């Protein structure tokens, strides 16, 4: 059962990151500025493979 639990955790992380990817990609320049990042920062983050993104601080 450990293998299934691990697989479910990986799948859940992937789904969460895809959702966050969509939010970040859809932000306007003003919204990005409000959270303290530039468009270049956002594009750099979006270019990373999903398993290398740090979405938790």
N, CA, C and O atoms as a Tinker XYZ file with bonds, in Angstrom:
   228  protein
     1  N      0.801000   -1.201000    0.000000    73     2
     2  CA     0.000000    0.000000    0.000000    64     1     3
     3  C      0.850000    1.275000    0.000000    63     2     4     5
     4  O      0.377000    2.339000   -0.398000    81     3
     5  N      2.102000    1.164000    0.446000    73     3     6
     6  CA     2.953000    2.354000    0.457000    64     5     7
     7  C      3.152000    2.920000   -0.944000    63     6     8     9
     8  O      3.176000    4.137000   -1.127000    81     7
     9  N      3.291000    2.049000   -1.919000    73     7    10
    10  CA     3.489000    2.495000   -3.291000    64     9    11
    11  C      2.303000    3.286000   -3.807000    63    10    12    13
    12  O      2.475000    4.291000   -4.497000    81    11
    13  N      1.115000    2.842000   -3.479000    73    11    14
    14  CA    -0.096000    3.545000   -3.902000    64    13    15
    15  C     -0.207000    4.902000   -3.218000    63    14    16    17
    16  O     -0.593000    5.883000   -3.854000    81    15
    17  N      0.124000    4.971000   -1.936000    73    15    18
    18  CA     0.081000    6.243000   -1.201000    64    17    19
    19  C      1.066000    7.236000   -1.814000    63    18    20    21
    20  O      0.748000    8.414000   -1.976000    81    19
    21  N      2.256000    6.757000   -2.154000    73    19    22
    22  CA     3.260000    7.623000   -2.772000    64    21    23
    23  C      2.766000    8.133000   -4.122000    63    22    24    25
    24  O      2.898000    9.316000   -4.437000    81    23
    25  N      2.200000    7.234000   -4.910000    73    23    26
    26  CA     1.695000    7.613000   -6.228000    64    25    27
    27  C      0.580000    8.655000   -6.117000    63    26    28    29
    28  O      0.540000    9.607000   -6.897000    81    27
    29  N     -0.305000    8.480000   -5.171000    73    27    30
    30  CA    -1.395000    9.447000   -4.974000    64    29    31
    31  C     -0.844000   10.808000   -4.551000    63    30    32    33
    32  O     -1.353000   11.842000   -4.985000    81    31
    33  N      0.190000   10.817000   -3.708000    73    31    34
    34  CA     0.802000   12.075000   -3.270000    64    33    35
    35  C      1.464000   12.789000   -4.453000    63    34    36    37
    36  O      1.334000   14.005000   -4.599000    81    35
    37  N      2.163000   12.039000   -5.286000    73    35    38
    38  CA     2.808000   12.623000   -6.472000    64    37    39
    39  C      1.749000   13.193000   -7.412000    63    38    40    41
    40  O      1.899000   14.306000   -7.918000    81    39
    41  N      0.694000   12.443000   -7.644000    73    39    42
    42  CA    -0.379000   12.906000   -8.528000    64    41    43
    43  C     -1.040000   14.168000   -7.975000    63    42    44    45
    44  O     -1.314000   15.103000   -8.728000    81    43
    45  N     -1.298000   14.204000   -6.672000    73    43    46
    46  CA    -1.910000   15.372000   -6.038000    64    45    47
    47  C     -0.991000   16.597000   -6.173000    63    46    48    49
    48  O     -1.457000   17.697000   -6.471000    81    47
    49  N      0.321000   16.397000   -5.951000    73    47    50
    50  CA     1.279000   17.501000   -6.104000    64    49    51
    51  C      1.296000   18.010000   -7.540000    63    50    52    53
    52  O      1.320000   19.217000   -7.778000    81    51
    53  N      1.284000   17.082000   -8.497000    73    51    54
    54  CA     1.286000   17.479000   -9.907000    64    53    55
    55  C      0.052000   18.305000  -10.237000    63    54    56    57
    56  O      0.164000   19.336000  -10.900000    81    55
    57  N     -1.129000   17.871000   -9.784000    73    55    58
    58  CA    -2.376000   18.605000  -10.043000    64    57    59
    59  C     -2.342000   19.996000   -9.428000    63    58    60    61
    60  O     -2.747000   20.970000  -10.061000    81    59
    61  N     -1.858000   20.087000   -8.192000    73    59    62
    62  CA    -1.778000   21.386000   -7.512000    64    61    63
    63  C     -0.841000   22.322000   -8.268000    63    62    64    65
    64  O     -1.149000   23.497000   -8.464000    81    63
    65  N      0.289000   21.797000   -8.687000    73    63    66
    66  CA     1.251000   22.642000   -9.393000    64    65    67
    67  C      0.741000   23.057000  -10.767000    63    66    68    69
    68  O      1.017000   24.173000  -11.206000    81    67
    69  N      0.010000   22.197000  -11.452000    73    67    70
    70  CA    -0.591000   22.583000  -12.738000    64    69    71
    71  C     -1.598000   23.709000  -12.532000    63    70    72    73
    72  O     -1.660000   24.647000  -13.327000    81    71
    73  N     -2.382000   23.613000  -11.466000    73    71    74
    74  CA    -3.352000   24.660000  -11.149000    64    73    75
    75  C     -2.625000   25.982000  -10.872000    63    74    76    77
    76  O     -2.999000   27.026000  -11.407000    81    75
    77  N     -1.596000   25.929000  -10.044000    73    75    78
    78  CA    -0.830000   27.133000   -9.724000    64    77    79
    79  C     -0.117000   27.682000  -10.957000    63    78    80    81
    80  O      0.008000   28.898000  -11.106000    81    79
    81  N      0.347000   26.812000  -11.832000    73    79    82
    82  CA     0.983000   27.214000  -13.084000    64    81    83
    83  C      0.009000   28.053000  -13.906000    63    82    84    85
    84  O      0.376000   29.097000  -14.446000    81    83
    85  N     -1.228000   27.588000  -13.994000    73    83    86
    86  CA    -2.252000   28.326000  -14.732000    64    85    87
    87  C     -2.538000   29.686000  -14.124000    63    86    88    89
    88  O     -2.714000   30.672000  -14.840000    81    87
    89  N     -2.584000   29.735000  -12.800000    73    87    90
    90  CA    -2.809000   31.023000  -12.131000    64    89    91
    91  C     -1.664000   31.994000  -12.410000    63    90    92    93
    92  O     -1.893000   33.154000  -12.752000    81    91
    93  N     -0.450000   31.518000  -12.264000    73    91    94
    94  CA     0.719000   32.366000  -12.492000    64    93    95
    95  C      0.776000   32.841000  -13.940000    63    94    96    97
    96  O      1.052000   34.013000  -14.199000    81    95
    97  N      0.519000   31.952000  -14.870000    73    95    98
    98  CA     0.561000   32.307000  -16.289000    64    97    99
    99  C     -0.502000   33.335000  -16.646000    63    98   100   101
   100  O     -0.310000   34.127000  -17.569000    81    99
   101  N     -1.621000   33.335000  -15.927000    73    99   102
   102  CA    -2.716000   34.238000  -16.235000    64   101   103
   103  C     -2.664000   35.580000  -15.529000    63   102   104   105
   104  O     -3.537000   36.421000  -15.744000    81   103
   105  N     -1.658000   35.800000  -14.690000    73   103   106
   106  CA    -1.574000   37.055000  -13.942000    64   105   107
   107  C     -1.136000   38.207000  -14.836000    63   106   108   109
   108  O     -0.299000   38.052000  -15.726000    81   107
   109  N     -1.719000   39.351000  -14.574000    73   107   110
   110  CA    -1.316000   40.563000  -15.289000    64   109   111
   111  C     -0.024000   41.100000  -14.674000    63   110   112   113
   112  O      0.404000   40.655000  -13.609000    81   111
   113  N      0.583000   42.057000  -15.358000    73   111   114
   114  CA     1.813000   42.671000  -14.844000    64   113   115
   115  C      1.559000   43.326000  -13.489000    63   114   116   117
   116  O      2.411000   43.266000  -12.603000    81   115
   117  N      0.408000   43.941000  -13.326000    73   115   118
   118  CA     0.072000   44.596000  -12.055000    64   117   119
   119  C     -0.071000   43.568000  -10.930000    63   118   120   121
   120  O      0.378000   43.806000   -9.808000    81   119
   121  N     -0.693000   42.432000  -11.228000    73   119   122
   122  CA    -0.839000   41.378000  -10.218000    64   121   123
   123  C      0.518000   40.795000   -9.840000    63   122   124   125
   124  O      0.782000   40.539000   -8.665000    81   123
   125  N      1.370000   40.587000  -10.826000    73   123   126
   126  CA     2.712000   40.086000  -10.536000    64   125   127
   127  C      3.475000   41.080000   -9.670000    63   126   128   129
   128  O      4.172000   40.687000   -8.734000    81   127
   129  N      3.344000   42.348000   -9.977000    73   127   130
   130  CA     4.008000   43.387000   -9.186000    64   129   131
   131  C      3.492000   43.371000   -7.747000    63   130   132   133
   132  O      4.263000   43.562000   -6.807000    81   131
   133  N      2.185000   43.143000   -7.576000    73   131   134
   134  CA     1.595000   43.086000   -6.234000    64   133   135
   135  C      2.201000   41.971000   -5.387000    63   134   136   137
   136  O      2.354000   42.131000   -4.176000    81   135
   137  N      2.541000   40.860000   -6.000000    73   135   138
   138  CA     3.142000   39.755000   -5.245000    64   137   139
   139  C      4.664000   39.822000   -5.237000    63   138   140   141
   140  O      5.319000   38.957000   -4.655000    81   139
   141  N      5.226000   40.828000   -5.869000    73   139   142
   142  CA     6.656000   41.088000   -5.780000    64   141   143
   143  C      7.531000   40.349000   -6.768000    63   142   144   145
   144  O      8.710000   40.118000   -6.498000    81   143
   145  N      6.969000   39.969000   -7.922000    73   143   146
   146  CA     7.802000   39.329000   -8.942000    64   145   147
   147  C      7.582000   40.022000  -10.284000    63   146   148   149
   148  O      6.574000   40.693000  -10.503000    81   147
   149  N      8.545000   39.839000  -11.163000    73   147   150
   150  CA     8.450000   40.413000  -12.496000    64   149   151
   151  C      7.920000   39.360000  -13.468000    63   150   152   153
   152  O      7.824000   38.182000  -13.125000    81   151
   153  N      7.586000   39.782000  -14.652000    73   151   154
   154  CA     7.161000   38.839000  -15.695000    64   153   155
   155  C      8.294000   37.858000  -15.990000    63   154   156   157
   156  O      8.051000   36.673000  -16.221000    81   155
   157  N      9.534000   38.358000  -15.982000    73   155   158
   158  CA    10.683000   37.482000  -16.229000    64   157   159
   159  C     10.807000   36.410000  -15.142000    63   158   160   161
   160  O     11.098000   35.253000  -15.442000    81   159
   161  N     10.585000   36.797000  -13.878000    73   159   162
   162  CA    10.604000   35.825000  -12.785000    64   161   163
   163  C      9.534000   34.758000  -12.997000    63   162   164   165
   164  O      9.790000   33.566000  -12.825000    81   163
   165  N      8.341000   35.193000  -13.369000    73   163   166
   166  CA     7.239000   34.264000  -13.592000    64   165   167
   167  C      7.564000   33.320000  -14.745000    63   166   168   169
   168  O      7.316000   32.118000  -14.647000    81   167
   169  N      8.106000   33.840000  -15.817000    73   167   170
   170  CA     8.422000   33.004000  -16.969000    64   169   171
   171  C      9.527000   31.996000  -16.622000    63   170   172   173
   172  O      9.497000   30.855000  -17.083000    81   171
   173  N     10.482000   32.417000  -15.821000    73   171   174
   174  CA    11.548000   31.508000  -15.385000    64   173   175
   175  C     10.955000   30.362000  -14.554000    63   174   176   177
   176  O     11.324000   29.202000  -14.739000    81   175
   177  N     10.051000   30.687000  -13.654000    73   175   178
   178  CA     9.402000   29.659000  -12.836000    64   177   179
   179  C      8.552000   28.721000  -13.696000    63   178   180   181
   180  O      8.549000   27.509000  -13.483000    81   179
   181  N      7.840000   29.280000  -14.655000    73   179   182
   182  CA     6.984000   28.468000  -15.512000    64   181   183
   183  C      7.789000   27.552000  -16.431000    63   182   184   185
   184  O      7.280000   26.525000  -16.880000    81   183
   185  N      9.030000   27.911000  -16.710000    73   183   186
   186  CA     9.870000   27.095000  -17.592000    64   185   187
   187  C     10.450000   25.870000  -16.887000    63   186   188   189
   188  O     10.929000   24.944000  -17.543000    81   187
   189  N     10.409000   25.862000  -15.558000    73   187   190
   190  CA    10.958000   24.735000  -14.805000    64   189   191
   191  C     10.048000   23.518000  -14.932000    63   190   192   193
   192  O      8.829000   23.653000  -15.035000    81   191
   193  N     10.650000   22.331000  -14.925000    73   191   194
   194  CA     9.817000   21.124000  -14.879000    64   193   195
   195  C      9.009000   21.112000  -13.587000    63   194   196   197
   196  O      9.470000   21.648000  -12.579000    81   195
   197  N      7.835000   20.527000  -13.588000    73   195   198
   198  CA     6.953000   20.601000  -12.425000    64   197   199
   199  C      7.573000   20.034000  -11.167000    63   198   200   201
   200  O      7.236000   20.484000  -10.071000    81   199
   201  N      8.453000   19.079000  -11.277000    73   199   202
   202  CA     9.022000   18.475000  -10.083000    64   201   203
   203  C     10.125000   19.348000   -9.463000    63   202   204   205
   204  O     10.610000   19.056000   -8.369000    81   203
   205  N     10.516000   20.414000  -10.162000    73   203   206
   206  CA    11.550000   21.314000   -9.624000    64   205   207
   207  C     10.986000   22.625000   -9.102000    63   206   208   209
   208  O     11.733000   23.461000   -8.591000    81   207
   209  N      9.706000   22.811000   -9.222000    73   207   210
   210  CA     9.113000   24.051000   -8.732000    64   209   211
   211  C      8.974000   24.013000   -7.232000    63   210   212   213
   212  O      8.614000   22.989000   -6.651000    81   211
   213  N      9.266000   25.147000   -6.606000    73   211   214
   214  CA     9.078000   25.282000   -5.165000    64   213   215
   215  C      7.879000   26.178000   -4.950000    63   214   216   217
   216  O      7.989000   27.401000   -5.038000    81   215
   217  N      6.738000   25.583000   -4.671000    73   215   218
   218  CA     5.521000   26.376000   -4.536000    64   217   219
   219  C      5.129000   26.595000   -3.092000    63   218   220   221
   220  O      4.092000   27.195000   -2.807000    81   219
   221  N      5.946000   26.117000   -2.188000    73   219   222
   222  CA     5.605000   26.261000   -0.780000    64   221   223
   223  C      6.668000   27.075000   -0.055000    63   222   224   225
   224  O      7.319000   26.595000    0.873000    81   223
   225  N      6.827000   28.309000   -0.497000    73   223   226
   226  CA     7.711000   29.213000    0.222000    64   225   227
   227  C      9.112000   28.960000   -0.017000    63   226   228
   228  O      9.967000   29.655000    0.532000    81   227
